[in-house]
Amino acid sequence: MALVDLIMPKLGESIMEATILKWHKKPGDKIAQDETVLDIATDKVDSEVPSTAAGVLEEILFNENDVVPIGTVIARIRTGSEAAITSTPAPAAPAATLYEEAKVIEEVPYKPVAENTSSTSSSGARFYSPLVMNIAASEGISMSELEKIPGTGQDGRVSKKDILNYISNKQNGNITAAQQSAPAAVSPVQPKQEVAVASPSTPVTYSGNVEIIEMDRMRKLIAKHMVDSVATSPHVTSFVECDVTNMVMWREKVKKEFEKREGEKITYTPLFIEAVIKGIKKYPMLSSSVEGDKIIIKKDLNIGMATALPSGNLIVPVIKNADQLNLTGLTKQVNSLANAARNNKLKPDDTLGGTFTLTNVGTFGSIMGTPIINQPQVAIMAVGAIKKRPVVIETPQGDSIAIRHMMYISLSYDHRIVDGALGATFLNAVAKELENFDPNRSF
């Protein structure tokens, strides 16, 4: 018999930790190899973690809702027919659950702040992360008291674990008076670093007939990302109307044959992505990001497509190297990612690396929208509902009125690097691609 460690798996290039959502097994349960042991979540997607060995779950090292770094041992499995249970689930740290959502503050996206890598010394102040500062402020821990907490992090820094252990010991009376000082206001060590400090919670009363709904984990993350994006990028939105009659008629003509030949239903989304790619090829600045005073132009065109989940939340799976795919390839990628999103089967890498995002607000009947940029990208395009309307068209014989399939498209862009002229020019280029759609093309 042997004990096999179950490790928190690597979930993507930029993902360093994950939250345990649910344990499907408890100590003493038999487990087959590759059988799902637990569900985990990152700020991108939820995933299942399978067992790496067959045996009996010997020990669970973390509880549900714990945030665990990648590569950490989260459970142990005893292999062999005579496996026995020797331990019980580890109790959660008393103060940990109070700050699971506050952890998000430590991720300060798109605004990197230079860190002071020196440890505590007589000539320099100790560096504290925004998360540690937030916990200290919430618990009334003064700066002088914070400086006395031993740090186990890099260069002796105080980690989340260190301060939570300190709080737990303090609540249990295990901290001596000499280790504490008079409470004082907590202020950031670095004057330019903005630290979000929660105000003391006070009871809030609501009048009338109301229903209070707690945000789920994904909704909280979406809310944070939206606020961060608006705070990061000065948003400007341009609009254009385009005649997509040729595209609509072509799709109606080929959709049955396409499905019969390729086994996939063709939607408008891959056709929109085709036009976007052609527009970016002409104006590559729309596929970029900003880092300080540098503009990083992304040559690999990875197109994100905003997808609504059954829960009402939103996720953006990414079609990697979309410019290398033909229409059939785009269609298969669009359908595969959309189905995976709706069935909670997306992999973490499926949502990483996007360079430009498309959202279809017309799916729910909106004729136009002003989407928020998906950071760290600099632009996002929205397509509205396609409506038949009488419009004036120009012919060799003169102007006439005809019923056409019309659609509004909008582009929200980061005005730090995309000026109105470039934004409008790109948007019109995409509109022209859609309007000049070849009704006789093959697929």
C-alpha positions as a Markdown table, in Angstrom:
| # | Residue | x | y | z |
|---|---|---|---|---|
| 1 | Met | 0.0 | 0.0 | 0.0 |
| 2 | Ala | 1.1 | 3.6 | -0.6 |
| 3 | Leu | -0.1 | 7.1 | -0.3 |
| 4 | Val | -0.5 | 9.1 | -3.5 |
| 5 | Asp | -0.7 | 12.9 | -3.3 |
| 6 | Leu | -3.5 | 14.6 | -5.2 |
| 7 | Ile | -2.2 | 17.9 | -6.5 |
| 8 | Met | -4.0 | 21.1 | -7.3 |
| 9 | Pro | -3.5 | 21.0 | -11.1 |
| 10 | Lys | -2.1 | 23.8 | -13.3 |
| 11 | Leu | -5.1 | 25.4 | -14.9 |
| 12 | Gly | -3.5 | 27.9 | -17.3 |
| 13 | Glu | -0.4 | 30.0 | -17.9 |
| 14 | Ser | -1.6 | 33.0 | -15.8 |
| 15 | Ile | -3.6 | 31.1 | -13.1 |
| 16 | Met | -1.8 | 30.7 | -9.8 |
| 17 | Glu | -4.6 | 29.4 | -7.5 |
| 18 | Ala | -8.1 | 27.9 | -7.5 |
| 19 | Thr | -11.0 | 27.7 | -5.2 |
| 20 | Ile | -12.4 | 24.4 | -4.0 |
| 21 | Leu | -16.1 | 24.4 | -4.8 |
| 22 | Lys | -17.2 | 20.9 | -3.8 |
| 23 | Trp | -15.7 | 17.6 | -2.7 |
| 24 | His | -17.5 | 14.7 | -4.4 |
| 25 | Lys | -15.7 | 12.2 | -2.2 |
| 26 | Lys | -15.1 | 12.0 | 1.6 |
| 27 | Pro | -12.4 | 10.2 | 3.5 |
| 28 | Gly | -13.1 | 6.5 | 3.4 |
| 29 | Asp | -14.7 | 6.5 | -0.1 |
| 30 | Lys | -13.3 | 4.3 | -2.8 |
| 31 | Ile | -12.1 | 6.1 | -5.9 |
| 32 | Ala | -11.4 | 4.8 | -9.4 |
| 33 | Gln | -8.6 | 6.3 | -11.5 |
| 34 | Asp | -9.8 | 9.3 | -13.4 |
| 35 | Glu | -13.0 | 9.5 | -11.3 |
| 36 | Thr | -13.9 | 13.1 | -10.4 |
| 37 | Val | -12.9 | 13.8 | -6.8 |
| 38 | Leu | -13.7 | 17.5 | -6.5 |
| 39 | Asp | -14.8 | 20.6 | -8.4 |
| 40 | Ile | -12.6 | 23.7 | -8.5 |
| 41 | Ala | -12.9 | 27.2 | -9.9 |
| 42 | Thr | -10.7 | 30.0 | -11.0 |
| 43 | Asp | -11.7 | 33.5 | -12.0 |
| 44 | Lys | -12.2 | 32.1 | -15.5 |
| 45 | Val | -13.9 | 28.7 | -15.4 |
| 46 | Asp | -15.0 | 25.8 | -13.2 |
| 47 | Ser | -13.3 | 22.5 | -13.6 |
| 48 | Glu | -13.4 | 18.9 | -12.3 |
| 49 | Val | -10.3 | 17.3 | -10.8 |
| 50 | Pro | -10.0 | 13.6 | -11.4 |
| 51 | Ser | -8.1 | 11.1 | -9.3 |
| 52 | Thr | -4.6 | 10.2 | -10.4 |
| 53 | Ala | -4.8 | 6.7 | -8.8 |
| 54 | Ala | -7.3 | 4.1 | -7.8 |
| 55 | Gly | -7.8 | 3.5 | -4.1 |
| 56 | Val | -9.4 | 5.0 | -1.0 |
| 57 | Leu | -9.5 | 8.7 | -0.1 |
| 58 | Glu | -7.3 | 8.8 | 2.9 |
| 59 | Glu | -7.2 | 12.5 | 3.8 |
| 60 | Ile | -8.7 | 15.8 | 2.7 |
| 61 | Leu | -6.3 | 18.7 | 3.4 |
| 62 | Phe | -8.5 | 21.7 | 2.4 |
| 63 | Asn | -12.2 | 22.4 | 2.9 |
| 64 | Glu | -14.8 | 23.8 | 0.4 |
| 65 | Asn | -14.3 | 27.5 | -0.4 |
| 66 | Asp | -10.6 | 27.3 | 0.5 |
| 67 | Val | -8.3 | 29.1 | -2.0 |
| 68 | Val | -5.4 | 26.8 | -2.8 |
| 69 | Pro | -2.2 | 27.6 | -4.8 |
| 70 | Ile | -1.4 | 25.6 | -7.9 |
| 71 | Gly | 0.8 | 22.6 | -7.1 |
| 72 | Thr | -0.3 | 22.2 | -3.5 |
| 73 | Val | -1.2 | 18.8 | -2.2 |
| 74 | Ile | -5.0 | 18.9 | -1.6 |
| 75 | Ala | -5.7 | 15.3 | -0.7 |
| 76 | Arg | -4.1 | 11.9 | -0.3 |
| 77 | Ile | -5.2 | 8.6 | -1.7 |
| 78 | Arg | -4.2 | 5.2 | -0.3 |
| 79 | Thr | -3.7 | 2.7 | -3.0 |
| 80 | Gly | -4.1 | -1.1 | -2.5 |
| 81 | Ser | -7.0 | -3.4 | -1.5 |
| 82 | Glu | -6.5 | -3.0 | 2.3 |
| 83 | Ala | -6.6 | 0.8 | 2.3 |
| 84 | Ala | -7.8 | 2.3 | 5.6 |
| 85 | Ile | -8.7 | 5.7 | 6.9 |
| 86 | Thr | -6.3 | 7.3 | 9.3 |
| 87 | Ser | -7.4 | 10.9 | 9.5 |
| 88 | Thr | -10.4 | 13.3 | 9.1 |
| 89 | Pro | -10.8 | 16.5 | 7.1 |
| 90 | Ala | -8.7 | 19.3 | 8.2 |
| 91 | Pro | -10.7 | 22.1 | 10.0 |
| 92 | Ala | -10.9 | 25.5 | 8.2 |
| 93 | Ala | -8.9 | 28.4 | 9.6 |
| 94 | Pro | -11.3 | 30.4 | 11.8 |
| 95 | Ala | -10.7 | 33.7 | 10.0 |
| 96 | Ala | -10.1 | 32.4 | 6.5 |
| 97 | Thr | -13.7 | 32.3 | 5.3 |
| 98 | Leu | -14.1 | 36.0 | 6.1 |
| 99 | Tyr | -11.6 | 37.0 | 3.5 |
| 100 | Glu | -12.0 | 34.6 | 0.6 |
| 101 | Glu | -13.7 | 37.3 | -1.5 |
| 102 | Ala | -11.3 | 39.9 | -0.2 |
| 103 | Lys | -8.5 | 37.9 | -1.9 |
| 104 | Val | -9.6 | 39.3 | -5.2 |
| 105 | Ile | -8.2 | 42.7 | -4.1 |
| 106 | Glu | -4.7 | 41.2 | -4.2 |
| 107 | Glu | -5.1 | 40.8 | -8.0 |
| 108 | Val | -4.7 | 44.4 | -9.2 |
| 109 | Pro | -5.2 | 43.9 | -12.9 |
| 110 | Tyr | -3.8 | 46.0 | -15.6 |
| 111 | Lys | -2.2 | 48.5 | -13.1 |
| 112 | Pro | 1.1 | 46.9 | -12.1 |
| 113 | Val | 2.6 | 48.6 | -9.1 |
| 114 | Ala | 6.4 | 48.3 | -8.5 |
| 115 | Glu | 6.9 | 46.2 | -5.4 |
| 116 | Asn | 9.5 | 46.9 | -2.7 |
| 117 | Thr | 11.4 | 43.6 | -2.7 |
| 118 | Ser | 13.5 | 44.5 | 0.4 |
| 119 | Ser | 12.6 | 43.0 | 3.7 |
| 120 | Thr | 12.1 | 44.9 | 6.9 |
| 121 | Ser | 15.1 | 47.0 | 7.9 |
| 122 | Ser | 16.0 | 50.1 | 9.8 |
| 123 | Ser | 16.2 | 52.2 | 6.6 |
| 124 | Gly | 13.2 | 50.9 | 4.7 |
| 125 | Ala | 9.5 | 50.0 | 5.3 |
| 126 | Arg | 8.2 | 46.5 | 4.9 |
| 127 | Phe | 6.0 | 45.8 | 1.9 |
| 128 | Tyr | 2.4 | 44.6 | 2.5 |
| 129 | Ser | 0.1 | 43.4 | -0.2 |
| 130 | Pro | -3.3 | 45.1 | -0.6 |
| 131 | Leu | -5.0 | 41.9 | 0.7 |
| 132 | Val | -2.9 | 41.9 | 3.9 |
| 133 | Met | -3.6 | 45.7 | 4.4 |
| 134 | Asn | -7.3 | 45.1 | 3.9 |
| 135 | Ile | -7.5 | 42.3 | 6.4 |
| 136 | Ala | -5.5 | 44.4 | 8.9 |
| 137 | Ala | -7.8 | 47.3 | 8.5 |
| 138 | Ser | -10.9 | 45.1 | 8.9 |
| 139 | Glu | -9.6 | 43.6 | 12.1 |
| 140 | Gly | -8.3 | 46.8 | 13.6 |
| 141 | Ile | -4.7 | 45.8 | 13.5 |
| 142 | Ser | -2.4 | 48.8 | 13.7 |
| 143 | Met | 0.6 | 49.3 | 11.5 |
| 144 | Ser | 3.0 | 48.9 | 14.4 |
| 145 | Glu | 1.3 | 45.7 | 15.4 |
| 146 | Leu | 1.4 | 44.5 | 11.7 |
| 147 | Glu | 5.2 | 45.1 | 11.6 |
| 148 | Lys | 5.7 | 42.7 | 14.5 |
| 149 | Ile | 4.0 | 39.7 | 12.8 |
| 150 | Pro | 6.6 | 37.2 | 11.5 |
| 151 | Gly | 6.4 | 36.8 | 7.8 |
| 152 | Thr | 6.9 | 33.5 | 5.9 |
| 153 | Gly | 6.6 | 35.0 | 2.4 |
| 154 | Gln | 9.3 | 36.0 | 0.0 |
| 155 | Asp | 11.9 | 38.3 | 1.7 |
| 156 | Gly | 10.1 | 37.9 | 5.0 |
| 157 | Arg | 6.8 | 39.4 | 3.8 |
| 158 | Val | 3.6 | 38.8 | 5.7 |
| 159 | Ser | 1.3 | 36.5 | 3.7 |
| 160 | Lys | -2.4 | 36.0 | 4.0 |
| 161 | Lys | -1.7 | 32.8 | 6.0 |
| 162 | Asp | 0.5 | 34.7 | 8.4 |
| 163 | Ile | -2.0 | 37.4 | 9.3 |
| 164 | Leu | -4.9 | 34.9 | 9.5 |
| 165 | Asn | -2.9 | 32.8 | 11.9 |
| 166 | Tyr | -2.1 | 35.8 | 13.9 |
| 167 | Ile | -5.8 | 36.9 | 14.1 |
| 168 | Ser | -6.7 | 33.3 | 15.1 |
| 169 | Asn | -4.1 | 33.2 | 17.9 |
| 170 | Lys | -5.1 | 36.7 | 19.0 |
| 171 | Gln | -8.8 | 35.7 | 19.3 |
| 172 | Asn | -7.8 | 32.6 | 21.3 |
| 173 | Gly | -5.7 | 34.7 | 23.7 |
| 174 | Asn | -2.4 | 33.3 | 22.5 |
| 175 | Ile | -0.9 | 36.7 | 21.7 |
| 176 | Thr | 0.9 | 38.5 | 24.5 |
| 177 | Ala | 0.3 | 42.2 | 25.3 |
| 178 | Ala | 3.9 | 42.9 | 24.3 |
| 179 | Gln | 3.2 | 41.8 | 20.8 |
| 180 | Gln | 0.4 | 44.3 | 20.4 |
| 181 | Ser | 0.3 | 48.1 | 20.4 |
| 182 | Ala | -2.4 | 50.7 | 20.7 |
| 183 | Pro | -4.7 | 50.6 | 17.7 |
| 184 | Ala | -3.9 | 53.1 | 15.0 |
| 185 | Ala | -5.2 | 53.8 | 11.5 |
| 186 | Val | -3.8 | 51.6 | 8.9 |
| 187 | Ser | -2.2 | 53.5 | 6.0 |
| 188 | Pro | -0.5 | 52.1 | 2.9 |
| 189 | Val | 3.3 | 51.9 | 3.0 |
| 190 | Gln | 3.6 | 53.0 | -0.6 |
| 191 | Pro | 1.8 | 56.4 | -1.0 |
| 192 | Lys | 1.0 | 55.9 | -4.7 |
| 193 | Gln | -0.6 | 52.5 | -4.1 |
| 194 | Glu | -4.4 | 52.6 | -3.7 |
| 195 | Val | -5.7 | 50.0 | -1.2 |
| 196 | Ala | -9.4 | 49.2 | -1.0 |
| 197 | Val | -10.4 | 49.2 | 2.6 |
| 198 | Ala | -13.8 | 47.9 | 3.6 |
| 199 | Ser | -15.8 | 50.2 | 5.8 |
| 200 | Pro | -17.2 | 48.8 | 9.0 |
| 201 | Ser | -20.3 | 46.8 | 8.3 |
| 202 | Thr | -23.5 | 48.4 | 9.6 |
| 203 | Pro | -27.0 | 47.0 | 9.3 |
| 204 | Val | -28.9 | 48.2 | 6.3 |
| 205 | Thr | -32.7 | 48.3 | 6.3 |
| 206 | Tyr | -34.8 | 48.2 | 3.2 |
| 207 | Ser | -38.4 | 49.6 | 3.0 |
| 208 | Gly | -41.1 | 48.0 | 0.9 |
| 209 | Asn | -41.4 | 44.6 | -0.5 |
| 210 | Val | -37.8 | 43.5 | -1.5 |
| 211 | Glu | -35.9 | 40.4 | -2.2 |
| 212 | Ile | -32.2 | 40.2 | -1.4 |
| 213 | Ile | -30.0 | 37.9 | -3.5 |
| 214 | Glu | -26.4 | 37.1 | -2.7 |
| 215 | Met | -24.1 | 37.3 | -5.7 |
| 216 | Asp | -22.6 | 34.0 | -6.7 |
| 217 | Arg | -18.8 | 33.7 | -7.1 |
| 218 | Met | -18.8 | 34.3 | -10.8 |
| 219 | Arg | -21.1 | 37.3 | -10.6 |
| 220 | Lys | -18.8 | 38.9 | -8.1 |
| 221 | Leu | -15.8 | 38.4 | -10.4 |
| 222 | Ile | -17.7 | 39.8 | -13.4 |
| 223 | Ala | -18.7 | 42.8 | -11.4 |
| 224 | Lys | -15.1 | 43.4 | -10.3 |
| 225 | His | -13.7 | 43.0 | -13.9 |
| 226 | Met | -16.3 | 45.5 | -15.2 |
| 227 | Val | -15.5 | 48.1 | -12.6 |
| 228 | Asp | -11.7 | 47.6 | -13.2 |
| 229 | Ser | -12.1 | 47.9 | -16.9 |
| 230 | Val | -14.0 | 51.2 | -16.7 |
| 231 | Ala | -11.5 | 52.5 | -14.2 |
| 232 | Thr | -8.6 | 51.4 | -16.5 |
| 233 | Ser | -9.7 | 52.5 | -20.0 |
| 234 | Pro | -11.4 | 55.7 | -21.1 |
| 235 | His | -14.2 | 54.2 | -23.1 |
| 236 | Val | -15.5 | 55.6 | -26.3 |
| 237 | Thr | -18.2 | 54.0 | -28.4 |
| 238 | Ser | -18.8 | 54.5 | -32.2 |
| 239 | Phe | -21.8 | 53.2 | -34.1 |
| 240 | Val | -22.5 | 52.3 | -37.8 |
| 241 | Glu | -25.4 | 50.8 | -39.6 |
| 242 | Cys | -24.8 | 48.2 | -42.3 |
| 243 | Asp | -26.9 | 46.3 | -44.9 |
| 244 | Val | -26.4 | 42.6 | -44.3 |
| 245 | Thr | -29.0 | 41.4 | -46.8 |
| 246 | Asn | -26.5 | 39.4 | -49.0 |
| 247 | Met | -25.1 | 37.6 | -45.9 |
| 248 | Val | -28.5 | 36.7 | -44.6 |
| 249 | Met | -29.7 | 35.4 | -48.0 |
| 250 | Trp | -26.5 | 33.4 | -48.5 |
| 251 | Arg | -26.8 | 31.7 | -45.0 |
| 252 | Glu | -30.5 | 30.8 | -45.7 |
| 253 | Lys | -29.4 | 29.3 | -49.0 |
| 254 | Val | -26.6 | 27.1 | -47.7 |
| 255 | Lys | -27.4 | 26.3 | -44.1 |
| 256 | Lys | -29.0 | 22.9 | -44.8 |
| 257 | Glu | -26.3 | 21.8 | -47.1 |
| 258 | Phe | -23.6 | 23.0 | -44.7 |
| 259 | Glu | -25.1 | 21.1 | -41.8 |
| 260 | Lys | -25.4 | 18.0 | -44.0 |
| 261 | Arg | -21.8 | 18.1 | -45.2 |
| 262 | Glu | -20.0 | 19.4 | -42.1 |
| 263 | Gly | -22.3 | 18.1 | -39.3 |
| 264 | Glu | -22.5 | 21.7 | -37.9 |
| 265 | Lys | -25.1 | 24.4 | -37.9 |
| 266 | Ile | -23.7 | 27.6 | -39.3 |
| 267 | Thr | -24.7 | 30.8 | -37.4 |
| 268 | Tyr | -23.9 | 34.4 | -38.1 |
| 269 | Thr | -21.1 | 34.5 | -35.5 |
| 270 | Pro | -18.3 | 33.0 | -37.7 |
| 271 | Leu | -19.3 | 35.3 | -40.5 |
| 272 | Phe | -19.0 | 38.3 | -38.1 |
| 273 | Ile | -15.6 | 37.0 | -37.0 |
| 274 | Glu | -14.4 | 36.7 | -40.6 |
| 275 | Ala | -15.2 | 40.4 | -41.1 |
| 276 | Val | -13.5 | 41.4 | -37.8 |
| 277 | Ile | -10.3 | 39.5 | -38.8 |
| 278 | Lys | -10.2 | 41.3 | -42.2 |
| 279 | Gly | -10.7 | 44.6 | -40.4 |
| 280 | Ile | -7.9 | 43.9 | -37.9 |
| 281 | Lys | -5.6 | 42.9 | -40.7 |
| 282 | Lys | -6.0 | 46.4 | -42.1 |
| 283 | Tyr | -5.8 | 48.2 | -38.7 |
| 284 | Pro | -3.7 | 46.0 | -36.4 |
| 285 | Met | -3.7 | 48.6 | -33.6 |
| 286 | Leu | -7.2 | 47.2 | -32.6 |
| 287 | Ser | -5.5 | 43.9 | -31.6 |
| 288 | Ser | -3.2 | 45.3 | -28.9 |
| 289 | Ser | -2.8 | 46.1 | -25.2 |
| 290 | Val | -1.3 | 48.8 | -23.1 |
| 291 | Glu | 1.5 | 48.3 | -20.6 |
| 292 | Gly | 2.6 | 51.5 | -19.0 |
| 293 | Asp | 3.6 | 53.8 | -21.9 |
| 294 | Lys | 4.1 | 50.9 | -24.3 |
| 295 | Ile | 1.6 | 49.6 | -26.9 |
| 296 | Ile | 1.9 | 45.8 | -27.4 |
| 297 | Ile | 0.4 | 44.8 | -30.8 |
| 298 | Lys | -0.7 | 41.2 | -30.8 |
| 299 | Lys | 0.1 | 39.5 | -34.1 |
| 300 | Asp | -1.7 | 36.3 | -33.1 |
| 301 | Leu | -5.4 | 37.1 | -33.6 |
| 302 | Asn | -7.3 | 35.3 | -30.8 |
| 303 | Ile | -10.9 | 36.3 | -31.0 |
| 304 | Gly | -13.1 | 36.1 | -27.9 |
| 305 | Met | -16.8 | 35.6 | -28.2 |
| 306 | Ala | -19.0 | 36.6 | -25.3 |
| 307 | Thr | -21.3 | 33.8 | -24.4 |
| 308 | Ala | -24.3 | 33.8 | -22.0 |
| 309 | Leu | -24.4 | 30.9 | -19.5 |
| 310 | Pro | -27.7 | 29.3 | -18.4 |
| 311 | Ser | -27.1 | 31.0 | -15.0 |
| 312 | Gly | -27.3 | 34.4 | -16.6 |
| 313 | Asn | -23.6 | 35.0 | -16.1 |
| 314 | Leu | -21.2 | 35.8 | -19.0 |
| 315 | Ile | -18.0 | 34.1 | -20.1 |
| 316 | Val | -15.7 | 34.8 | -23.1 |
| 317 | Pro | -14.1 | 31.7 | -24.7 |
| 318 | Val | -11.4 | 32.4 | -27.2 |
| 319 | Ile | -10.8 | 31.1 | -30.7 |
| 320 | Lys | -7.0 | 30.9 | -30.9 |
| 321 | Asn | -5.3 | 32.0 | -34.2 |
| 322 | Ala | -8.7 | 32.7 | -35.7 |
| 323 | Asp | -7.1 | 34.2 | -38.8 |
| 324 | Gln | -5.6 | 30.8 | -39.7 |
| 325 | Leu | -9.1 | 29.2 | -39.9 |
| 326 | Asn | -11.4 | 29.0 | -42.9 |
| 327 | Leu | -15.2 | 29.5 | -42.5 |
| 328 | Thr | -15.7 | 25.8 | -41.7 |
| 329 | Gly | -13.0 | 25.8 | -39.1 |
| 330 | Leu | -14.4 | 29.0 | -37.5 |
| 331 | Thr | -17.9 | 27.5 | -37.4 |
| 332 | Lys | -16.7 | 24.3 | -35.7 |
| 333 | Gln | -14.7 | 26.3 | -33.1 |
| 334 | Val | -17.6 | 28.7 | -32.4 |
| 335 | Asn | -20.0 | 25.8 | -31.9 |
| 336 | Ser | -17.6 | 23.7 | -29.8 |
| 337 | Leu | -16.7 | 26.6 | -27.5 |
| 338 | Ala | -20.4 | 27.7 | -27.1 |
| 339 | Asn | -21.5 | 24.2 | -26.3 |
| 340 | Ala | -18.7 | 23.7 | -23.8 |
| 341 | Ala | -19.6 | 27.0 | -22.1 |
| 342 | Arg | -23.3 | 26.2 | -21.8 |
| 343 | Asn | -22.5 | 22.7 | -20.4 |
| 344 | Asn | -19.8 | 24.0 | -18.0 |
| 345 | Lys | -17.1 | 22.0 | -19.9 |
| 346 | Leu | -14.7 | 24.9 | -20.8 |
| 347 | Lys | -11.1 | 24.3 | -19.9 |
| 348 | Pro | -9.1 | 27.2 | -18.3 |
| 349 | Asp | -7.0 | 27.7 | -21.4 |
| 350 | Asp | -10.2 | 28.2 | -23.5 |
| 351 | Thr | -10.7 | 31.6 | -22.0 |
| 352 | Leu | -7.1 | 32.9 | -22.0 |
| 353 | Gly | -5.1 | 35.0 | -24.6 |
| 354 | Gly | -7.9 | 36.9 | -26.3 |
| 355 | Thr | -6.8 | 39.9 | -28.3 |
| 356 | Phe | -10.2 | 41.2 | -29.5 |
| 357 | Thr | -13.8 | 40.4 | -28.3 |
| 358 | Leu | -17.1 | 40.1 | -30.2 |
| 359 | Thr | -20.4 | 40.2 | -28.4 |
| 360 | Asn | -23.8 | 39.6 | -30.0 |
| 361 | Val | -26.3 | 41.8 | -28.2 |
| 362 | Gly | -28.8 | 41.1 | -30.9 |
| 363 | Thr | -29.3 | 37.5 | -29.6 |
| 364 | Phe | -31.6 | 38.9 | -27.0 |
| 365 | Gly | -33.3 | 41.5 | -29.2 |
| 366 | Ser | -31.2 | 44.6 | -28.7 |
| 367 | Ile | -30.6 | 46.6 | -31.8 |
| 368 | Met | -27.3 | 48.1 | -30.4 |
| 369 | Gly | -25.1 | 48.1 | -27.3 |
| 370 | Thr | -22.2 | 49.9 | -25.7 |
| 371 | Pro | -20.1 | 46.9 | -24.4 |
| 372 | Ile | -17.3 | 47.2 | -21.8 |
| 373 | Ile | -13.8 | 46.4 | -22.9 |
| 374 | Asn | -12.5 | 43.0 | -21.9 |
| 375 | Gln | -9.2 | 43.9 | -20.3 |
| 376 | Pro | -6.3 | 44.0 | -21.2 |
| 377 | Gln | -7.7 | 44.3 | -24.8 |
| 378 | Val | -8.3 | 47.7 | -26.2 |
| 379 | Ala | -11.6 | 47.2 | -28.1 |
| 380 | Ile | -14.8 | 45.1 | -28.2 |
| 381 | Met | -17.4 | 45.0 | -31.0 |
| 382 | Ala | -21.1 | 44.5 | -30.5 |
| 383 | Val | -23.5 | 43.4 | -33.2 |
| 384 | Gly | -27.2 | 44.1 | -32.8 |
| 385 | Ala | -30.3 | 42.3 | -34.0 |
| 386 | Ile | -30.9 | 42.0 | -37.8 |
| 387 | Lys | -34.1 | 43.8 | -38.7 |
| 388 | Lys | -35.9 | 44.1 | -42.1 |
| 389 | Arg | -36.6 | 47.8 | -42.9 |
| 390 | Pro | -37.4 | 49.9 | -45.9 |
| 391 | Val | -34.3 | 51.8 | -46.9 |
| 392 | Val | -33.1 | 53.9 | -49.8 |
| 393 | Ile | -30.7 | 52.1 | -52.1 |
| 394 | Glu | -28.7 | 53.4 | -55.1 |
| 395 | Thr | -29.0 | 51.7 | -58.4 |
| 396 | Pro | -27.8 | 52.5 | -61.9 |
| 397 | Gln | -31.4 | 53.6 | -62.7 |
| 398 | Gly | -31.5 | 55.9 | -59.7 |
| 399 | Asp | -32.5 | 55.8 | -56.0 |
| 400 | Ser | -35.3 | 53.4 | -54.9 |
| 401 | Ile | -36.8 | 52.1 | -51.7 |
| 402 | Ala | -36.4 | 48.4 | -50.9 |
| 403 | Ile | -36.8 | 46.0 | -47.9 |
| 404 | Arg | -33.3 | 45.2 | -46.6 |
| 405 | His | -31.8 | 43.3 | -43.7 |
| 406 | Met | -30.2 | 46.0 | -41.6 |
| 407 | Met | -28.0 | 45.8 | -38.5 |
| 408 | Tyr | -26.2 | 48.2 | -36.2 |
| 409 | Ile | -22.7 | 47.4 | -35.0 |
| 410 | Ser | -20.8 | 49.3 | -32.3 |
| 411 | Leu | -17.2 | 49.5 | -31.2 |
| 412 | Ser | -16.1 | 50.4 | -27.7 |
| 413 | Tyr | -12.4 | 51.2 | -27.6 |
| 414 | Asp | -9.7 | 52.5 | -25.3 |
| 415 | His | -9.2 | 56.2 | -26.1 |
| 416 | Arg | -5.7 | 56.1 | -24.7 |
| 417 | Ile | -4.4 | 54.6 | -27.9 |
| 418 | Val | -7.4 | 54.3 | -30.3 |
| 419 | Asp | -8.6 | 57.7 | -31.4 |
| 420 | Gly | -12.0 | 58.4 | -32.8 |
| 421 | Ala | -10.7 | 58.4 | -36.4 |
| 422 | Leu | -9.1 | 55.0 | -36.1 |
| 423 | Gly | -12.1 | 53.5 | -34.2 |
| 424 | Ala | -14.6 | 54.8 | -36.7 |
| 425 | Thr | -12.4 | 53.8 | -39.7 |
| 426 | Phe | -12.0 | 50.2 | -38.4 |
| 427 | Leu | -15.7 | 49.9 | -37.7 |
| 428 | Asn | -16.6 | 51.1 | -41.2 |
| 429 | Ala | -14.1 | 48.7 | -42.7 |
| 430 | Val | -15.9 | 45.8 | -40.9 |
| 431 | Ala | -19.3 | 47.1 | -42.0 |
| 432 | Lys | -18.1 | 47.2 | -45.6 |
| 433 | Glu | -16.9 | 43.6 | -45.4 |
| 434 | Leu | -20.4 | 42.6 | -44.2 |
| 435 | Glu | -22.2 | 44.7 | -46.8 |
| 436 | Asn | -20.0 | 43.4 | -49.7 |
| 437 | Phe | -20.6 | 39.8 | -48.7 |
| 438 | Asp | -20.3 | 37.6 | -51.8 |
| 439 | Pro | -23.8 | 35.9 | -52.2 |
| 440 | Asn | -22.2 | 33.4 | -54.6 |
| 441 | Arg | -19.3 | 32.2 | -52.4 |
| 442 | Ser | -18.8 | 28.6 | -51.4 |
| 443 | Phe | -18.1 | 27.4 | -47.9 |
